[in-house]
Amino acid sequence: MSNDISLNDISLSTKIAGIALPSCIYNASGPLCSTADELHAIGKSASGAILSKSATLAKRAGNPSPRYIDTKWGSINSMGLPNEGYELYANLSNELNAYDKPYFMSVSGMSFDENVTIIKELANFEHISAIELNLSCPNVPGKPQAGYDFEQSRSLLEAVFAVATKPIGVKLPPYFDMPHFEMMASVLNDFPIAFATCINSIGNGLVIDTSLESVVIKPKHGFGGIGGDFIKPTALANVRKFYTLLSDKKLAIIGCGGIKNGMDAFEHILCGASAVQIGTHFMREGTPCFKTIENELKSIMKEKGYHSIDDFKGKLKDI
Ligand code: RRO
């Protein structure tokens, strides 16, 4: 029976915070989303949304290079938040509205007050659909990841929601211990969070070049965020755990981590993701990856007899 479904009858559309996305597959904040040209390229592609690089108040050059290395199994980066400053990303919202998909801005202020200031300012931009507040940048020397400090996260969310007029989601770091999932979930449950993106890179890994007997990136003595294949099991665990802990709310979980084909996307959705973001693989393949993953996911759904992602979202079985 299942094979009787035509690929044309399969939809990957989804909703985040009530906002319609034509496809549940889009870019992660970070790779290839820092300039106007890059954001327009995402607009023209099959990506289901356009998400900006994390923005700070002022333009930043970021950390010294080399600061991003691709390996067989994934990536290590210590970019250090290079970005054009939030105004550029906000001002682009009008022209990016020409594409038939929402524009999300990632915000990662250098301080508590910076986050509040930026989010207050973004109220003036009609065509920014939602904000992904980055609680998890691992690469600014001397700055801890906010998402690992539950009280600090709570205070920041209190301040942000006091000024926010748009849907606000959070980009979380990976958690590895059951009590930590529960502590962050109990913070998030106290706010009208629109979505939680799980996960940012696994912070402070180390990749080594054995022939040179050295680290491979320059900042922080070679320590950097790990992305790609190796982080998929951690990403799936975080999607699954937050989906279970937060599923009584209207909050969408967005899966990010180790997705390079349709089956990886299928796994994230099965764990509870309403959409998936592509990071390391997008950096490698560029914008054609969105269409390729879309076609692969649709073929898997056809094979399994599913018409929409709601047919299997979150339905991972225990044995
Ligand atoms: O710019 C970065 O170094 C960076 C950021 Br803001 C982030 O959220 N995650 C990451 O792996 N790198």
Boltz pocket constraint, residues with backbone or C-beta under 6 A from the ligand:
constraints:
  - pocket:
      binder: B
      contacts: [[A, 29], [A, 30], [A, 54], [A, 77], [A, 78], [A, 79], [A, 80], [A, 81], [A, 82], [A, 108], [A, 134], [A, 136], [A, 137], [A, 138], [A, 139], [A, 140], [A, 200], [A, 201], [A, 225], [A, 226]]
      max_distance: 6.0
